[in-house]
Structure formats: structure tokens, C-alpha cells
Amino acid sequence: MKDKFNQNCAPSGAVYGLGLLGAAIYYISTATTFWIGVLGVLKAIVWPAFLVFEALKSMGA
């Protein structure tokens, strides 16, 4: 049972990882200072929370 659960979660982990990498590259490439780049890395880690928040806000929830 444990192996089946791990196999089903693997694709979502890969998507999150690619999103994390892409967000980090974007935020770092647009950073004007070192500390803005550090903030960008932190934002890249929590980007799904921003996405869900904005989606719920636009739906009026």
C-alpha cells in the first residue's frame, strides 16, 4: 500500500520541483540587489500559496 501512495505522489512532486526551479530563476534574474535575490528564493519556495490565494481572491471566496 505504501508503494502505491508514493507512486501516485511522484508526478506532483516533479511539477512542484520544476515550478520551484522556474520561479527561483525568474526571481533571481529580476533581482536588483543580493537581498532582493534572497527574498526571491524565499518567494519561490512558497509560490503555490500565492497562486492559491490569488485564485481564491479572484473567485470571490
N, CA, C and O atoms as a Tripos MOL2 file, in Angstrom:
@<TRIPOS>MOLECULE
protein
  244   243    61     0     0
PROTEIN
NO_CHARGES

@<TRIPOS>ATOM
      1 N           0.8260   -1.1870    0.0000 N.3       1 MET1
      2 CA          0.0000    0.0000    0.0000 C.3       1 MET1
      3 C           0.8720    1.2530    0.0000 C.2       1 MET1
      4 O           0.5500    2.2450   -0.6540 O.2       1 MET1
      5 N           1.9680    1.1970    0.7330 N.am      2 LYS2
      6 CA          2.8440    2.3530    0.8110 C.3       2 LYS2
      7 C           3.4830    2.6630   -0.5510 C.2       2 LYS2
      8 O           3.6440    3.8340   -0.8940 O.2       2 LYS2
      9 N           3.8460    1.6450   -1.3230 N.am      3 ASP3
     10 CA          4.4580    1.8620   -2.6240 C.3       3 ASP3
     11 C           3.4740    2.5220   -3.5890 C.2       3 ASP3
     12 O           3.8660    3.3800   -4.3790 O.2       3 ASP3
     13 N           2.2110    2.1320   -3.5330 N.am      4 LYS4
     14 CA          1.2110    2.7240   -4.4150 C.3       4 LYS4
     15 C           1.0420    4.2140   -4.1150 C.2       4 LYS4
     16 O           0.9180    5.0110   -5.0440 O.2       4 LYS4
     17 N           1.0350    4.6040   -2.8540 N.am      5 PHE5
     18 CA          0.9130    6.0020   -2.4680 C.3       5 PHE5
     19 C           2.1010    6.8150   -2.9850 C.2       5 PHE5
     20 O           1.9170    7.9130   -3.5110 O.2       5 PHE5
     21 N           3.2910    6.2950   -2.8430 N.am      6 ASN6
     22 CA          4.4810    7.0090   -3.2960 C.3       6 ASN6
     23 C           4.5050    7.1690   -4.8060 C.2       6 ASN6
     24 O           4.9660    8.1990   -5.2980 O.2       6 ASN6
     25 N           4.0310    6.2010   -5.5490 N.am      7 GLN7
     26 CA          3.9980    6.2950   -6.9990 C.3       7 GLN7
     27 C           2.9920    7.3470   -7.4530 C.2       7 GLN7
     28 O           3.2340    8.0330   -8.4460 O.2       7 GLN7
     29 N           1.8900    7.4900   -6.7630 N.am      8 ASN8
     30 CA          0.8800    8.4630   -7.1600 C.3       8 ASN8
     31 C           1.3050    9.8880   -6.8470 C.2       8 ASN8
     32 O           0.8190   10.8170   -7.4930 O.2       8 ASN8
     33 N           2.1830   10.0950   -5.8930 N.am      9 CYS9
     34 CA          2.6130   11.4410   -5.4990 C.3       9 CYS9
     35 C           3.8200   11.9210   -6.2900 C.2       9 CYS9
     36 O           4.1270   13.1130   -6.2630 O.2       9 CYS9
     37 N           4.5010   11.0490   -6.9810 N.am     10 ALA10
     38 CA          5.7230   11.4270   -7.6730 C.3      10 ALA10
     39 C           5.5080   12.5020   -8.7390 C.2      10 ALA10
     40 O           6.2990   13.4440   -8.7900 O.2      10 ALA10
     41 N           4.4890   12.4150   -9.5890 N.am     11 PRO11
     42 CA          4.3240   13.4610  -10.6150 C.3      11 PRO11
     43 C           4.0770   14.8440  -10.0290 C.2      11 PRO11
     44 O           4.5880   15.8310  -10.5580 O.2      11 PRO11
     45 N           3.3150   14.9380   -8.9610 N.am     12 SER12
     46 CA          3.0580   16.2580   -8.3730 C.3      12 SER12
     47 C           4.3280   16.8280   -7.7570 C.2      12 SER12
     48 O           4.5330   18.0420   -7.7820 O.2      12 SER12
     49 N           5.1680   15.9890   -7.2140 N.am     13 GLY13
     50 CA          6.4410   16.4540   -6.6730 C.3      13 GLY13
     51 C           7.3560   16.9780   -7.7710 C.2      13 GLY13
     52 O           8.0730   17.9590   -7.5730 O.2      13 GLY13
     53 N           7.3310   16.3290   -8.9200 N.am     14 ALA14
     54 CA          8.1380   16.7850  -10.0500 C.3      14 ALA14
     55 C           7.6340   18.1230  -10.5720 C.2      14 ALA14
     56 O           8.4330   18.9960  -10.9110 O.2      14 ALA14
     57 N           6.3260   18.2890  -10.6380 N.am     15 VAL15
     58 CA          5.7500   19.5600  -11.0970 C.3      15 VAL15
     59 C           6.1010   20.6740  -10.1210 C.2      15 VAL15
     60 O           6.4740   21.7700  -10.5390 O.2      15 VAL15
     61 N           5.9840   20.4040   -8.8260 N.am     16 TYR16
     62 CA          6.3490   21.4050   -7.8230 C.3      16 TYR16
     63 C           7.8330   21.7490   -7.9250 C.2      16 TYR16
     64 O           8.2080   22.9180   -7.8340 O.2      16 TYR16
     65 N           8.6620   20.7540   -8.1110 N.am     17 GLY17
     66 CA         10.1020   20.9940   -8.2290 C.3      17 GLY17
     67 C          10.4460   21.8530   -9.4370 C.2      17 GLY17
     68 O          11.2760   22.7570   -9.3410 O.2      17 GLY17
     69 N           9.8150   21.5760  -10.5710 N.am     18 LEU18
     70 CA         10.0550   22.3900  -11.7630 C.3      18 LEU18
     71 C           9.5280   23.8130  -11.5670 C.2      18 LEU18
     72 O          10.1500   24.7800  -12.0060 O.2      18 LEU18
     73 N           8.3850   23.9270  -10.9060 N.am     19 GLY19
     74 CA          7.8500   25.2530  -10.6110 C.3      19 GLY19
     75 C           8.7610   26.0230   -9.6730 C.2      19 GLY19
     76 O           8.9710   27.2220   -9.8560 O.2      19 GLY19
     77 N           9.3010   25.3490   -8.6770 N.am     20 LEU20
     78 CA         10.2400   25.9680   -7.7390 C.3      20 LEU20
     79 C          11.4780   26.4530   -8.4730 C.2      20 LEU20
     80 O          11.9300   27.5770   -8.2570 O.2      20 LEU20
     81 N          12.0200   25.6230   -9.3270 N.am     21 LEU21
     82 CA         13.2130   25.9970  -10.0800 C.3      21 LEU21
     83 C          12.9340   27.1780  -11.0100 C.2      21 LEU21
     84 O          13.7160   28.1260  -11.0710 O.2      21 LEU21
     85 N          11.8180   27.1140  -11.7290 N.am     22 GLY22
     86 CA         11.4680   28.1990  -12.6360 C.3      22 GLY22
     87 C          11.2260   29.5070  -11.9110 C.2      22 GLY22
     88 O          11.6680   30.5640  -12.3630 O.2      22 GLY22
     89 N          10.5230   29.4430  -10.7820 N.am     23 ALA23
     90 CA         10.2640   30.6510  -10.0000 C.3      23 ALA23
     91 C          11.5590   31.2310   -9.4470 C.2      23 ALA23
     92 O          11.7520   32.4470   -9.4640 O.2      23 ALA23
     93 N          12.4370   30.3770   -8.9620 N.am     24 ALA24
     94 CA         13.7130   30.8530   -8.4170 C.3      24 ALA24
     95 C          14.5400   31.5360   -9.5050 C.2      24 ALA24
     96 O          15.1300   32.5890   -9.2660 O.2      24 ALA24
     97 N          14.5840   30.9470  -10.6840 N.am     25 ILE25
     98 CA         15.3270   31.5550  -11.7930 C.3      25 ILE25
     99 C          14.7200   32.9000  -12.1630 C.2      25 ILE25
    100 O          15.4440   33.8670  -12.3990 O.2      25 ILE25
    101 N          13.4020   32.9620  -12.2130 N.am     26 TYR26
    102 CA         12.7380   34.2250  -12.5550 C.3      26 TYR26
    103 C          13.0390   35.2990  -11.5160 C.2      26 TYR26
    104 O          13.4700   36.3980  -11.8650 O.2      26 TYR26
    105 N          12.8140   34.9890  -10.2460 N.am     27 TYR27
    106 CA         13.0100   35.9820   -9.1990 C.3      27 TYR27
    107 C          14.4620   36.4240   -9.0900 C.2      27 TYR27
    108 O          14.7300   37.6040   -8.8630 O.2      27 TYR27
    109 N          15.3980   35.5040   -9.2470 N.am     28 ILE28
    110 CA         16.8080   35.8690   -9.1600 C.3      28 ILE28
    111 C          17.2220   36.7110  -10.3690 C.2      28 ILE28
    112 O          18.0030   37.6520  -10.2300 O.2      28 ILE28
    113 N          16.7060   36.3780  -11.5450 N.am     29 SER29
    114 CA         17.0940   37.1290  -12.7440 C.3      29 SER29
    115 C          16.5420   38.5500  -12.7450 C.2      29 SER29
    116 O          17.1130   39.4350  -13.3820 O.2      29 SER29
    117 N          15.4360   38.7760  -12.0360 N.am     30 THR30
    118 CA         14.8630   40.1230  -11.9840 C.3      30 THR30
    119 C          15.2950   40.9000  -10.7460 C.2      30 THR30
    120 O          14.9090   42.0570  -10.5790 O.2      30 THR30
    121 N          16.0840   40.2850   -9.8830 N.am     31 ALA31
    122 CA         16.5310   40.9480   -8.6490 C.3      31 ALA31
    123 C          17.5550   42.0350   -8.9680 C.2      31 ALA31
    124 O          18.4190   41.8650   -9.8290 O.2      31 ALA31
    125 N          17.4370   43.1420   -8.2630 N.am     32 THR32
    126 CA         18.3790   44.2490   -8.4610 C.3      32 THR32
    127 C          19.4860   44.2570   -7.4180 C.2      32 THR32
    128 O          20.5450   44.8390   -7.6490 O.2      32 THR32
    129 N          19.2570   43.6200   -6.2740 N.am     33 THR33
    130 CA         20.2910   43.5340   -5.2360 C.3      33 THR33
    131 C          20.3610   42.0970   -4.7340 C.2      33 THR33
    132 O          19.5070   41.2670   -5.0460 O.2      33 THR33
    133 N          21.3900   41.8280   -3.9560 N.am     34 PHE34
    134 CA         21.5600   40.4840   -3.4030 C.3      34 PHE34
    135 C          20.3820   40.1050   -2.5170 C.2      34 PHE34
    136 O          19.8700   38.9900   -2.6130 O.2      34 PHE34
    137 N          19.9440   41.0220   -1.6530 N.am     35 TRP35
    138 CA         18.8840   40.7000   -0.7030 C.3      35 TRP35
    139 C          17.5340   40.5290   -1.3910 C.2      35 TRP35
    140 O          16.6970   39.7580   -0.9220 O.2      35 TRP35
    141 N          17.3150   41.2290   -2.4830 N.am     36 ILE36
    142 CA         16.0920   41.0040   -3.2620 C.3      36 ILE36
    143 C          16.1490   39.6090   -3.8870 C.2      36 ILE36
    144 O          15.1190   38.9480   -4.0220 O.2      36 ILE36
    145 N          17.3380   39.1620   -4.2650 N.am     37 GLY37
    146 CA         17.5080   37.8060   -4.7710 C.3      37 GLY37
    147 C          17.2240   36.7550   -3.7120 C.2      37 GLY37
    148 O          16.6050   35.7300   -3.9970 O.2      37 GLY37
    149 N          17.6780   37.0100   -2.4880 N.am     38 VAL38
    150 CA         17.3900   36.0990   -1.3730 C.3      38 VAL38
    151 C          15.8900   36.0440   -1.1220 C.2      38 VAL38
    152 O          15.3270   34.9670   -0.9260 O.2      38 VAL38
    153 N          15.2410   37.2120   -1.1290 N.am     39 LEU39
    154 CA         13.7850   37.2550   -0.9770 C.3      39 LEU39
    155 C          13.0990   36.4930   -2.1070 C.2      39 LEU39
    156 O          12.0810   35.8350   -1.8890 O.2      39 LEU39
    157 N          13.6510   36.5830   -3.3040 N.am     40 GLY40
    158 CA         13.0960   35.8530   -4.4410 C.3      40 GLY40
    159 C          13.1600   34.3500   -4.2500 C.2      40 GLY40
    160 O          12.2250   33.6380   -4.6190 O.2      40 GLY40
    161 N          14.2510   33.8580   -3.6770 N.am     41 VAL41
    162 CA         14.3630   32.4180   -3.4030 C.3      41 VAL41
    163 C          13.3100   32.0010   -2.3850 C.2      41 VAL41
    164 O          12.6940   30.9450   -2.5230 O.2      41 VAL41
    165 N          13.1030   32.8230   -1.3680 N.am     42 LEU42
    166 CA         12.0680   32.5110   -0.3750 C.3      42 LEU42
    167 C          10.6750   32.5400   -1.0060 C.2      42 LEU42
    168 O           9.8320   31.7010   -0.6900 O.2      42 LEU42
    169 N          10.4360   33.4960   -1.8900 N.am     43 LYS43
    170 CA          9.1590   33.5470   -2.6000 C.3      43 LYS43
    171 C           8.9760   32.3120   -3.4830 C.2      43 LYS43
    172 O           7.8700   31.7850   -3.5990 O.2      43 LYS43
    173 N          10.0560   31.8570   -4.1000 N.am     44 ALA44
    174 CA          9.9790   30.6900   -4.9790 C.3      44 ALA44
    175 C           9.5630   29.4450   -4.2020 C.2      44 ALA44
    176 O           8.9020   28.5630   -4.7500 O.2      44 ALA44
    177 N           9.9430   29.3690   -2.9360 N.am     45 ILE45
    178 CA          9.5900   28.2120   -2.1210 C.3      45 ILE45
    179 C           8.0910   28.1740   -1.8410 C.2      45 ILE45
    180 O           7.4920   27.0990   -1.7970 O.2      45 ILE45
    181 N           7.4890   29.3410   -1.6530 N.am     46 VAL46
    182 CA          6.0720   29.3870   -1.2690 C.3      46 VAL46
    183 C           5.1570   29.8690   -2.3960 C.2      46 VAL46
    184 O           4.0370   30.3010   -2.1240 O.2      46 VAL46
    185 N           5.6030   29.8080   -3.6510 N.am     47 TRP47
    186 CA          4.7880   30.3090   -4.7520 C.3      47 TRP47
    187 C           3.4250   29.6340   -4.8610 C.2      47 TRP47
    188 O           2.4830   30.3040   -5.2830 O.2      47 TRP47
    189 N           3.2430   28.3550   -4.5120 N.am     48 PRO48
    190 CA          1.9000   27.7850   -4.6080 C.3      48 PRO48
    191 C           0.9020   28.4780   -3.6810 C.2      48 PRO48
    192 O          -0.2770   28.5920   -4.0170 O.2      48 PRO48
    193 N           1.3640   28.9380   -2.5230 N.am     49 ALA49
    194 CA          0.4630   29.6430   -1.6070 C.3      49 ALA49
    195 C          -0.0060   30.9540   -2.2340 C.2      49 ALA49
    196 O          -1.1770   31.3110   -2.1020 O.2      49 ALA49
    197 N           0.8860   31.6760   -2.9130 N.am     50 PHE50
    198 CA          0.4890   32.8980   -3.6080 C.3      50 PHE50
    199 C          -0.5320   32.5840   -4.7020 C.2      50 PHE50
    200 O          -1.5150   33.3050   -4.8680 O.2      50 PHE50
    201 N          -0.2940   31.5140   -5.4350 N.am     51 LEU51
    202 CA         -1.1840   31.1260   -6.5260 C.3      51 LEU51
    203 C          -2.5820   30.8000   -6.0170 C.2      51 LEU51
    204 O          -3.5680   31.2780   -6.5780 O.2      51 LEU51
    205 N          -2.6820   30.0020   -4.9730 N.am     52 VAL52
    206 CA         -3.9770   29.6300   -4.4150 C.3      52 VAL52
    207 C          -4.6850   30.8680   -3.8330 C.2      52 VAL52
    208 O          -5.8910   31.0360   -4.0150 O.2      52 VAL52
    209 N          -3.9450   31.7180   -3.1450 N.am     53 PHE53
    210 CA         -4.5240   32.9280   -2.5730 C.3      53 PHE53
    211 C          -5.1340   33.8070   -3.6610 C.2      53 PHE53
    212 O          -6.2700   34.2600   -3.5220 O.2      53 PHE53
    213 N          -4.4030   34.0500   -4.7260 N.am     54 GLU54
    214 CA         -4.9050   34.9020   -5.8090 C.3      54 GLU54
    215 C          -6.0830   34.2370   -6.5290 C.2      54 GLU54
    216 O          -7.0180   34.9240   -6.9380 O.2      54 GLU54
    217 N          -6.0480   32.9170   -6.6880 N.am     55 ALA55
    218 CA         -7.1580   32.2210   -7.3430 C.3      55 ALA55
    219 C          -8.4320   32.3340   -6.5010 C.2      55 ALA55
    220 O          -9.5090   32.5910   -7.0390 O.2      55 ALA55
    221 N          -8.3150   32.1470   -5.2040 N.am     56 LEU56
    222 CA         -9.4690   32.2690   -4.3350 C.3      56 LEU56
    223 C          -9.9880   33.7020   -4.2750 C.2      56 LEU56
    224 O         -11.1950   33.9340   -4.2150 O.2      56 LEU56
    225 N          -9.0690   34.6540   -4.2920 N.am     57 LYS57
    226 CA         -9.4640   36.0630   -4.2680 C.3      57 LYS57
    227 C         -10.2260   36.4270   -5.5370 C.2      57 LYS57
    228 O         -11.2100   37.1640   -5.4800 O.2      57 LYS57
    229 N          -9.7810   35.9200   -6.6710 N.am     58 SER58
    230 CA        -10.4580   36.2420   -7.9290 C.3      58 SER58
    231 C         -11.8140   35.5530   -8.0440 C.2      58 SER58
    232 O         -12.6890   36.0320   -8.7650 O.2      58 SER58
    233 N         -12.0000   34.4350   -7.3440 N.am     59 MET59
    234 CA        -13.2880   33.7480   -7.3660 C.3      59 MET59
    235 C         -14.2520   34.3270   -6.3420 C.2      59 MET59
    236 O         -15.4220   33.9460   -6.3020 O.2      59 MET59
    237 N         -13.7670   35.2410   -5.5200 N.am     60 GLY60
    238 CA        -14.6310   35.8690   -4.5310 C.3      60 GLY60
    239 C         -14.8160   35.0660   -3.2730 C.2      60 GLY60
    240 O         -15.7540   35.3080   -2.5140 O.2      60 GLY60
    241 N         -13.9400   34.1140   -3.0370 N.am     61 ALA61
    242 CA        -14.0600   33.2820   -1.8300 C.3      61 ALA61
    243 C         -13.4700   33.9700   -0.6280 C.2      61 ALA61
    244 O         -13.4840   33.4140    0.4700 O.2      61 ALA61
@<TRIPOS>BOND
     1     1     2 1
     2     2     3 1
     3     3     4 2
     4     3     5 am
     5     5     6 1
     6     6     7 1
     7     7     8 2
     8     7     9 am
     9     9    10 1
    10    10    11 1
    11    11    12 2
    12    11    13 am
    13    13    14 1
    14    14    15 1
    15    15    16 2
    16    15    17 am
    17    17    18 1
    18    18    19 1
    19    19    20 2
    20    19    21 am
    21    21    22 1
    22    22    23 1
    23    23    24 2
    24    23    25 am
    25    25    26 1
    26    26    27 1
    27    27    28 2
    28    27    29 am
    29    29    30 1
    30    30    31 1
    31    31    32 2
    32    31    33 am
    33    33    34 1
    34    34    35 1
    35    35    36 2
    36    35    37 am
    37    37    38 1
    38    38    39 1
    39    39    40 2
    40    39    41 am
    41    41    42 1
    42    42    43 1
    43    43    44 2
    44    43    45 am
    45    45    46 1
    46    46    47 1
    47    47    48 2
    48    47    49 am
    49    49    50 1
    50    50    51 1
    51    51    52 2
    52    51    53 am
    53    53    54 1
    54    54    55 1
    55    55    56 2
    56    55    57 am
    57    57    58 1
    58    58    59 1
    59    59    60 2
    60    59    61 am
    61    61    62 1
    62    62    63 1
    63    63    64 2
    64    63    65 am
    65    65    66 1
    66    66    67 1
    67    67    68 2
    68    67    69 am
    69    69    70 1
    70    70    71 1
    71    71    72 2
    72    71    73 am
    73    73    74 1
    74    74    75 1
    75    75    76 2
    76    75    77 am
    77    77    78 1
    78    78    79 1
    79    79    80 2
    80    79    81 am
    81    81    82 1
    82    82    83 1
    83    83    84 2
    84    83    85 am
    85    85    86 1
    86    86    87 1
    87    87    88 2
    88    87    89 am
    89    89    90 1
    90    90    91 1
    91    91    92 2
    92    91    93 am
    93    93    94 1
    94    94    95 1
    95    95    96 2
    96    95    97 am
    97    97    98 1
    98    98    99 1
    99    99   100 2
   100    99   101 am
   101   101   102 1
   102   102   103 1
   103   103   104 2
   104   103   105 am
   105   105   106 1
   106   106   107 1
   107   107   108 2
   108   107   109 am
   109   109   110 1
   110   110   111 1
   111   111   112 2
   112   111   113 am
   113   113   114 1
   114   114   115 1
   115   115   116 2
   116   115   117 am
   117   117   118 1
   118   118   119 1
   119   119   120 2
   120   119   121 am
   121   121   122 1
   122   122   123 1
   123   123   124 2
   124   123   125 am
   125   125   126 1
   126   126   127 1
   127   127   128 2
   128   127   129 am
   129   129   130 1
   130   130   131 1
   131   131   132 2
   132   131   133 am
   133   133   134 1
   134   134   135 1
   135   135   136 2
   136   135   137 am
   137   137   138 1
   138   138   139 1
   139   139   140 2
   140   139   141 am
   141   141   142 1
   142   142   143 1
   143   143   144 2
   144   143   145 am
   145   145   146 1
   146   146   147 1
   147   147   148 2
   148   147   149 am
   149   149   150 1
   150   150   151 1
   151   151   152 2
   152   151   153 am
   153   153   154 1
   154   154   155 1
   155   155   156 2
   156   155   157 am
   157   157   158 1
   158   158   159 1
   159   159   160 2
   160   159   161 am
   161   161   162 1
   162   162   163 1
   163   163   164 2
   164   163   165 am
   165   165   166 1
   166   166   167 1
   167   167   168 2
   168   167   169 am
   169   169   170 1
   170   170   171 1
   171   171   172 2
   172   171   173 am
   173   173   174 1
   174   174   175 1
   175   175   176 2
   176   175   177 am
   177   177   178 1
   178   178   179 1
   179   179   180 2
   180   179   181 am
   181   181   182 1
   182   182   183 1
   183   183   184 2
   184   183   185 am
   185   185   186 1
   186   186   187 1
   187   187   188 2
   188   187   189 am
   189   189   190 1
   190   190   191 1
   191   191   192 2
   192   191   193 am
   193   193   194 1
   194   194   195 1
   195   195   196 2
   196   195   197 am
   197   197   198 1
   198   198   199 1
   199   199   200 2
   200   199   201 am
   201   201   202 1
   202   202   203 1
   203   203   204 2
   204   203   205 am
   205   205   206 1
   206   206   207 1
   207   207   208 2
   208   207   209 am
   209   209   210 1
   210   210   211 1
   211   211   212 2
   212   211   213 am
   213   213   214 1
   214   214   215 1
   215   215   216 2
   216   215   217 am
   217   217   218 1
   218   218   219 1
   219   219   220 2
   220   219   221 am
   221   221   222 1
   222   222   223 1
   223   223   224 2
   224   223   225 am
   225   225   226 1
   226   226   227 1
   227   227   228 2
   228   227   229 am
   229   229   230 1
   230   230   231 1
   231   231   232 2
   232   231   233 am
   233   233   234 1
   234   234   235 1
   235   235   236 2
   236   235   237 am
   237   237   238 1
   238   238   239 1
   239   239   240 2
   240   239   241 am
   241   241   242 1
   242   242   243 1
   243   243   244 2
@<TRIPOS>SUBSTRUCTURE
     1 MET1         2 RESIDUE 1 A MET
     2 LYS2         6 RESIDUE 1 A LYS
     3 ASP3        10 RESIDUE 1 A ASP
     4 LYS4        14 RESIDUE 1 A LYS
     5 PHE5        18 RESIDUE 1 A PHE
     6 ASN6        22 RESIDUE 1 A ASN
     7 GLN7        26 RESIDUE 1 A GLN
     8 ASN8        30 RESIDUE 1 A ASN
     9 CYS9        34 RESIDUE 1 A CYS
    10 ALA10       38 RESIDUE 1 A ALA
    11 PRO11       42 RESIDUE 1 A PRO
    12 SER12       46 RESIDUE 1 A SER
    13 GLY13       50 RESIDUE 1 A GLY
    14 ALA14       54 RESIDUE 1 A ALA
    15 VAL15       58 RESIDUE 1 A VAL
    16 TYR16       62 RESIDUE 1 A TYR
    17 GLY17       66 RESIDUE 1 A GLY
    18 LEU18       70 RESIDUE 1 A LEU
    19 GLY19       74 RESIDUE 1 A GLY
    20 LEU20       78 RESIDUE 1 A LEU
    21 LEU21       82 RESIDUE 1 A LEU
    22 GLY22       86 RESIDUE 1 A GLY
    23 ALA23       90 RESIDUE 1 A ALA
    24 ALA24       94 RESIDUE 1 A ALA
    25 ILE25       98 RESIDUE 1 A ILE
    26 TYR26      102 RESIDUE 1 A TYR
    27 TYR27      106 RESIDUE 1 A TYR
    28 ILE28      110 RESIDUE 1 A ILE
    29 SER29      114 RESIDUE 1 A SER
    30 THR30      118 RESIDUE 1 A THR
    31 ALA31      122 RESIDUE 1 A ALA
    32 THR32      126 RESIDUE 1 A THR
    33 THR33      130 RESIDUE 1 A THR
    34 PHE34      134 RESIDUE 1 A PHE
    35 TRP35      138 RESIDUE 1 A TRP
    36 ILE36      142 RESIDUE 1 A ILE
    37 GLY37      146 RESIDUE 1 A GLY
    38 VAL38      150 RESIDUE 1 A VAL
    39 LEU39      154 RESIDUE 1 A LEU
    40 GLY40      158 RESIDUE 1 A GLY
    41 VAL41      162 RESIDUE 1 A VAL
    42 LEU42      166 RESIDUE 1 A LEU
    43 LYS43      170 RESIDUE 1 A LYS
    44 ALA44      174 RESIDUE 1 A ALA
    45 ILE45      178 RESIDUE 1 A ILE
    46 VAL46      182 RESIDUE 1 A VAL
    47 TRP47      186 RESIDUE 1 A TRP
    48 PRO48      190 RESIDUE 1 A PRO
    49 ALA49      194 RESIDUE 1 A ALA
    50 PHE50      198 RESIDUE 1 A PHE
    51 LEU51      202 RESIDUE 1 A LEU
    52 VAL52      206 RESIDUE 1 A VAL
    53 PHE53      210 RESIDUE 1 A PHE
    54 GLU54      214 RESIDUE 1 A GLU
    55 ALA55      218 RESIDUE 1 A ALA
    56 LEU56      222 RESIDUE 1 A LEU
    57 LYS57      226 RESIDUE 1 A LYS
    58 SER58      230 RESIDUE 1 A SER
    59 MET59      234 RESIDUE 1 A MET
    60 GLY60      238 RESIDUE 1 A GLY
    61 ALA61      242 RESIDUE 1 A ALA
